[in-house]
Amino acid sequence: MWLWINKFAAPKNFYQIAGTIIPWTSILCALLFLYGLIGGLILAPPDYQQGDAFRIIYVHVPSALLSMLIYISLAIAAVINLVWRIKLADIIIAVSAPLGAAFTFLALSTGAFWGKPMWGTWWVWDARLTSELILLFIYLGVIALRAAIPLQESAARASAILLIVGIVNIPIIHYSVAWWNTLHQGETLTLTGASLIAPAMLHPLWAMILAFICYAKTIILIRARTEILRREKQSQWIQAFLRN
């Protein structure tokens, strides 16, 4: 098993495997987006309390979920990089951190657009909103560290430590609505229990979540291949690839 992981993590093998996966995730992403957008923006009925304003969840919820999922994957990659010094782990961190920051900003901004008509204000220092804002600062800190430290190995180590320390913020974001009396609405979408959302609204939402996941995977794989080419440009297999 460990030998298989090492073989997969080799830049040359990962580059080839990623190239095979990208077309499939791209097609699946497009199909899911098409179904999710039509189902969520056209076919789903207006909410009985929020009206059409509820439709922002088809961007807000997937963005918020991806902001946490990407961070968790980065924290795992950080541990792998610190313990086993696998180059691919640092590449994943380098290419995924900006995407995670973008999803976090999108979650915050769409939440603000929803909050203005619902709460009467763009922003409140709610537990979930504040912890999500902290997540954005951590992402930006990782990006800044990697840009500020000239030595790649030192930058990788510093950003990995920050990612591991910052993982404590993820359960705070997820459970904040249960731990504290917050203005943010409680959990309405669960994997283990019955959802509080009507099926006509729920199915497009799951499609959008899966579409966002496929999109993130596609972008990460494309950027990882580009980063591999940049880092491995002197290797023999890259030279042979460029000649062909």
N, C-alpha and C positions, 0 to 999 in steps of 0.2 A: 504493500500500500504506500509506504513512504517513498519507495523507488518510483512508483507511478506519479506521485505528487511532484517529486523532484524533476521527473522527465517533463511533466506538463508545465512546470514553472520555468523551464529553460526558455530564454527569450526567443530562440529560433522556433521551438515547438509551439509556444504560445502564439507567436505571430501567425503561424500557419493555421492553427486551430481557430483563432479569432477571425481570420479572414473567411473561414468556412461558415462561422456562426452569424456574422454580421448581416448577410442578405436575409436570413430567416427571421432574425429578430426585427429587422426593418419592415419586412412584409407583415409580420404579426402586429407590430406597433401600429402600422397604418390601418389595418383592418379593425383593431380594437378602438383606435381613435375615431374612426368613422362611425362605428356602432355606438360608442359612448357619447359622441357629440350629438348625433341624431336623436338617440334615446333620451339624453339628458336635457337638451336645449329645445327639442321640438315635441317629442312624444310624451314625455313625463308631464303630468298635470301640475299646475301651480300649487305651492304649499298653502294649507288652509290658514296659516298665520302669517308667513313671510311672503306669500305671493311668489312672483318670479324671482325675487331676490335670492331665494334659496339655491338657485342654479349655480351660484358661484362655488358651491361645494364640489362641483365636478372638476375644478382646478385646485381649490384650496385644500381639500382633504388629501388627494394624491400628492400634492406638493409637500404638505406637512409630513405625510408618511415617508416619502422619499428622503426628506431632510434627515430623518432619524435612521432609516435603513442604510443610507450611504454612510452615515457617521459610524454606525455599528460595524459595517464592513471595513471602514478605515481603521477603527480601533483594533480589529482582528488582524488586519494587515500590519499594523504597527507592532503588535506582539510578535508576529512571525518575523518581521524584519529585525527586531531587536534580539530575538532568541536565536534564529536560524540564519540570519543574514541572507535571505533570499531576495535577489535583486528585483524580481517581479513585484514583490510586496511594496517596495518603495515606489515603483513605477505606478502601481495602482493608486497609492496615496497621492502622488504628484498630479495625476490626471483626474482624480475623482473629487479632490477637495474643492476646486472651483465650481464644479457641478453641484456638489452638496450645498455650497454657499448660495448658489443661484436658486435652488429649490427652497431653501430656508427664507431667502428674501421674498420669493414669490408667495410662500405661505403667509408671511407677515403682511405683505401688501394686500393680498386678496382678503385676508382677515380684516384689515383696516377698512377696505371698501365695503365689506359686509357689516362691520360694526357701526359704521356711520348711520345708516338708516335703522338698524336694529337697536343699537345702544344710544344713539344720539351723539357719538363721539368717535373720532378716528382711532384713539388709543386709550387704554386704561392699563394701569400697572397690575394687571391680573397675573396670577401665578403661572398659568400656561403661556401667556403672551411674553411675560418677562423671561421665563426659562427658554423659550424659543429664540428670543432676542440674544440671550447669552450663547445659545448654540451658534448663531450667526457670527458672534464675536470670536468664538473658538475657531470656526472655519477660517475667518479672516486672519486670526493669529497664526494658524498653520501655514496659510499662504504667505503671510508676511515673513515668517521665520525662514521658510524655504528660499524666499527671494533675498533676504538680508544676509544669510550666511553663505559665504563664497564656496566653502568646501562641501561637496555634495554629501559625503558621508556624515559630516557634522550636522548638516541641515536635516538629513534624514533622521538622525538620532534625536535631535531636538524636537522635531515635529511629531515623531512617534511618541515621545514622552508626553507631550501636550495632549495628544489624542487619547492616550490611555488615561491620563488624569481626568480629562473632560468627559469620559464615559459616564461618570456619576450623574451628569445632567440629563441623560436620556430617560431613566426611570422617573425623574422629577417631572419632565415634560409629560410623559405618558400618564402618570398617576396623579398629576396635580389636581385634576378636577374631582378626584375621589378623596385626596388627603386634605384639601382646603375648601372652604366655601368661596368659590370663585364665580366671577361673572360669566365666564366661558361655559357654554352648555356641556352637559355630561356626555359620556360615551354613548353613541347611537349605533356604531358599527362594530360588531364583534365577530370573532371566528368561532367562539365556543357556544354562544347563546343566540337566541332569536334577535334579529335586528328590529329596531324601532322605526325603520324606514319602510315605506310601502314598496312592494316589489317593482312597480313601474319606475320608481326612482332609484331603487337599490341596484338593479341589474346594470343600468348604464354607469353607475358609480363604480361598481367592481370592474367594469370594462375599462373605465378611465384609469383606475389604479393600476391594472395590469398593463395598460398602454404606457403609462408613465414609467413603469418598471422596465418594459421592453425598450423604451426610448433611452433610459439611463444606461442600460446594458449596452445598447448600440453605440452611444456616444463614448462611453468608457472604453469599449473595445477599439473603436476607431482611434481615439486619442492615445491609448496604450500602444497600438501599433506604430503610431507616429513617434512616440517617445522612445520606443525600442530602436527605431531607425536612427534617431538622433544619438542615443547612447552607444549603440553597437556599430556605428558607421565604419569603424576601423576593422571590424571582425571579418573573417574570410567569407562567412555565409552571406553577410550583407553585400560585400563586394561582388560575390557571385550572383546574388539576386539582382543587383543593379545592372550588371552586365547583360542579364537575360531580359 
